[in-house]
Amino acid sequence: MKLKEARVGVGIGREKAARLAGIDRAGLYKIETGKRVPGIEVATRIARVLAVKLSDIDEFAPALAKAESAGLVVNEEA
């Protein structure tokens, strides 16, 4: 699913989601619109805020693939 869809689905505005994830609102907007690819740490923080798995969010696929190819063990639980 798309990041914006997940965020709206849990009823959290962009400003609050960004603040809880420790990023700025503009950064979250860029991730939602595909203008920026988050690193695994940022993706994980956003996923925790939204209580979803990393693999559930389309925009997190590149970060997840990069982390796994680097041999990192990724905990997908929110």
C-alpha positions in Angstrom: 0.0 0.0 0.0 1.0 3.6 -0.4 2.5 5.5 2.5 -0.1 8.3 2.3 -2.9 5.7 2.2 -1.5 4.0 5.4 -1.1 7.4 7.2 -4.6 8.6 6.3 -6.0 5.1 7.2 -4.8 5.4 10.8 -6.0 9.0 11.0 -2.7 10.8 11.4 -1.9 14.0 9.6 1.4 14.5 7.8 2.6 17.0 10.4 2.0 14.7 13.4 3.3 11.6 11.6 6.5 13.4 10.7 7.0 14.8 14.2 6.5 11.4 15.8 8.9 9.8 13.3 11.5 12.5 14.0 11.6 14.0 10.5 10.2 17.2 9.0 6.8 17.5 7.3 8.4 18.3 3.9 10.6 15.2 4.1 7.6 13.0 4.7 5.8 14.7 1.8 8.8 13.9 -0.5 8.7 10.3 0.6 5.0 10.0 0.0 5.3 11.5 -3.5 8.3 9.4 -4.5 10.7 12.4 -4.7 12.8 10.9 -1.9 13.6 7.3 -0.9 14.0 6.9 2.9 16.8 5.0 4.5 16.0 2.0 6.6 16.1 3.9 9.8 13.7 6.6 8.7 11.4 4.0 7.1 11.4 2.0 10.3 10.5 5.0 12.4 7.6 5.9 10.1 6.4 2.3 10.0 6.4 2.2 13.8 4.4 5.5 14.0 1.8 4.0 11.6 1.9 0.5 13.2 2.6 -1.3 9.9 5.3 -3.6 8.6 8.0 -2.2 6.4 7.1 -4.5 3.6 3.5 -3.2 3.7 4.5 0.2 2.4 5.5 0.5 -1.3 7.8 3.4 -0.8 9.9 1.4 1.7 10.8 -1.4 -0.7 14.1 0.1 -1.9 15.3 0.7 1.7 14.3 -2.8 2.7 16.0 -4.4 -0.3 19.2 -2.4 0.3 19.3 -3.3 4.0 18.7 -7.0 3.2 21.3 -7.0 0.5 23.8 -5.5 2.9 23.1 -8.5 5.2 21.2 -6.5 7.8 18.5 -8.3 9.8 15.4 -6.1 9.6 12.8 -6.4 12.3 9.5 -5.6 10.6 7.3 -5.5 13.7 5.9 -2.2 14.5 
